[in-house]
Amino acid sequence: MISVEILVHFKCMSCAAWWSIADYHVVESKNTSTYLCPHCGYSHSQALMWRIINQQLEKILMITKQNVP
């Protein structure tokens, strides 16, 4: 059996520090409207986070499909 975890890395729009969220935490946080930067506390919109995640997943799927015989 194979298990896949996606680790999403973000750069804070306020302090420019990097931080990460595992896919499990993103899915489990359905009721959260924002994510706080752990470095400076800046509030990032969940909608923006999902747009970024979806864009990256689309790129991954495209590359994967190109490499499957």
N, C-alpha and C positions, 0 to 999 in steps of 0.2 A: 504494500500500500504506500502511496505517496501523499505527503502532506505539503502544502505550499503556504508560506506566510509572506505577506507583502509588508515591507517596512518602508514607510513613507518619510522622506527627509524634507524638512521645510526650512526656509531662511526667513527669519522674522522681518517683517516690513518696517519695524521700528528700530530695533537694535542691531539687525543684520546677523545675529547669532543663529547657528544651526540647531535644530532639534528634530526629533523623530517621533512618529506614532506608528505602532503596529496595526495592521489591518483589523485585528480583533477589537482594538479599542475604538477604531473609527466606526465599525459596525455597531458595537454595543452602545455608542453614545448618540443614539437616535434622538434623544430628547435634549441634547446639547445644541444650542444655537451658535456657540462660539468656542474656540480653543484659545487658551491663554499660553503665551510664550513662557516657558519655565525660567527664562533668564531675566526678562524685564516686566512680564505681566501684561504685555500688549494683547489686546483681544482681536483674534482673527475670526472672520465669519466662517461658519461651517459650510455655507454654500460655496464660498471661494475655495475652500479646501477640497470639496467634492469635485469642483471643476478641474482643479489641478490634478487630482488623483485620476479622474476619468481620462484626461488628456494623456497622461503617462501610461495608463493601462491600454489605451488604444494603440499607442506606439509599440508596446510590448506584444500585443496580439498580432499586429501587422508583421513584426519581425518573426514571431513564432510561426505564423502561417507560411511565410516565405521559406522557412527551413524545414517544414514537414513535407516528406515526399508524397 
